Amino acid sequence: MAAASRLSSATPAAWRVARREAVHRRTRGPEPMPALNDRAAAGALAYVGLGANLGDAAATLNAARQAIAALAGTELVAASSSYRSAPLDASGPDYLNAVVAIRTRLAPLDLLGALQDIEARHGRERPYRHAPRTLDLDLLLYGATVLSSPVLTLPHPRLHERAFVLRPLAELAPALEVEGHGAVTELLEQVAGQRVERLA
């Protein structure tokens, strides 16, 4: 009733203004949603380690880079050179290793699952610990995320012990700090005895 009494007492000019405003609200559509934060929309910066020592390892790493770049909500930011390294705590042929930097909107566990799917498509099997492999994809870092779960630990729990990871990682991000361990360049000094050869 109060609203009706206010309308009835309004002047003709005020009534016309109110009517125009109501029509404008109906025709202009809903208010636009606020823009997302650009960095959040782009996703997290993650680093993935690649390795292979069975079959045509070079071709496998190239195919893996392309498959990672094609993941939903994921952009390939940079790819390191390939490196040759001797197996650690295992026997078998030398490995080819590399690291890629990606920007992804996949959550850490979803990204891990996608990487394992790529491994499976390349015939990855896990018959025993440190077995030779057609393709090994390790989620090394996911932004500043620190995570410990039965299926995923971030940063990767052995990243700081492996020259074949640190060398390509330092190539892409020489100023990078690994949470809980320190600078990549300093970590490299601690594994200087591990044989790693950069390839063209």
N, C-alpha and C positions, 0 to 999 in steps of 0.2 A: 504493500500500500504506500509506503514512504516513497519508493521509487516512482510510482505512478503520479503521486502528488508533485514531485519535483519536475517531471516531464510536462505535466499540465500547466505548471506555472512558468515554464521556460519561454523566453521571447521567441518570435518566429526566426530571427537571425541565429540565435543559439541553437534552435532546433535544426536548422539547415546545416550548421557546422557539425553538430553531433552526427547527423545522418551521413554527411560526406566522410567523416572519420570511420564510421561503421562500415561503409561500403569499401573504403580503402583497406581496412583490415581484412575484409573477406577476399579481396582480389589480389592482394600482394603475396598471399601464401604464408606459410610458417616462418618464424624468425630463423635465420641461418644458425647452424650449430657453430660454436666457437672452434677455431682452428686447433688441431692437435699440435702439441709441441713437436717441432720438426725432428728433434733427436729421437723422441719416443717413437714417432711414426717410422723413422728409418730403421729402428731395431737396435740390437746389441752388437757390439764389435766382438767377434769371436775368432779364435785361432784353432785351426784343425791340423794335426800332424798326419802325414801320409807316408806309408811305407810298404814295400813289397820286395820279396826275394825269390819268387817262383814265377816261371813263365817269362813273358816279355814285360819286365817290370816297368820300363820306360813308357810303353804304350798304356799299361794299366794306370800309372799315375796320371797321365794325360787324360784318360777317360774319366778317372775319379774327379779331377779338377772340374771337368765339364759337368759331371753329374751333380757335384756340390753346388756349382753356380746355378744349376737348373732347379734347385729345391724351391718350394713355394716360399714366398716372402723373403728370399735370400738373394744377396748381391755379392759377387766376387769382388773384393776390394784390391787384393794383391796376391801374387803367387811368388814364392821364393824360387831360387835355382834348385836343381836336384843335387843331392849329395850321395856319395857312396860311403857305406860304413860297414864295419864288421859286426856280426851278430853279438849281442851282449848276453852273457850267461846262457849261450846256446851254440849249437853247431849249424852248419849249412852255408849256402852261398851268401855273398855280401848282399846287403840291402841297398835299395835306392830309397832315399827319404826326401821329403819336402814339407813345407808348411804353407797353408793358405790363410789369408785374412778374409773374413766375410762379415757382412752386415746382415743380420737376420732378425726376423720377427718371430721365429720359432722359439718356444721355450726350451730351456736346456735339455729336459728329458725327451721332448719331441725331436730336437735336433739330434740327440744321441740315437734315437730310434731310426731316424732317416739315414744317418751315417751307417748304421748296422745293416740297413736294407741295401745300401750301395755295396757294402762288403759282400753280402750274400749273393748279389747279382754277379759278382766277380769270383764266385766259388770259394769264399772264405770258409774255412773249417777250423774248429778248435779242438783237435784230438788230445792235446796236452799243452801245458804251460810252455811258452816260448817256442812253440812249434813254428816251422817255416810257414809263410803265408803268401797267398796270392795278392792280398790287399789288407792293410791294417789302417784304420782311420781312428785317430784319437782326438777327442775334444779336449784341447789343452787348456783353454781359457775362454770364459764367457763374460765379457765385460769385467766388472769388479766382483762378480759373484763368487762367494765362498760357500761350498755345498759339500755335505758328506751324507751319502745315502748308500744303501746296499748295491745300487746299480751305477752310481755316478759320484765321483769326487772331483771338485773344482777348487783350486787349480788341479790339473792332473797330478796325482801323487808322486810320480817319478820324473816329472818334467825337468826338475832341477838337477837330476843325476845323469842326463842323457845328452851327450854332445851332438848326436844326430838330430835332436830336437832343438837344442839351444842355438846351434849354428844357423839354420835357416830362419829361426825365430828372430835372432839378432839381425839378420839381413833385412827383415821386414820392419822391425821395430827396435832399433838399437837402444833407445831410451826406456824400454819397457821395464816395469817393475813387477815381479811375480809375488803376489801376496804371500807373506809368511817366509819368503826365501831371499828376496832382494833383487838387485838389478841383473838383467840377463847377461850383460857383459861381465859382471863379477862372477856369476855362476859358471860362465864358460871357462874362466881361469881354473876353476876347481876340477874340471873334467878335461884338462888339456892333454892328458895321456891317452884319451880315446881317439882312435884313428877315424877321421872323417875327411873325405876328399870332395871338394866342390867341383862339380862338372860344368861344362859349358852350357 
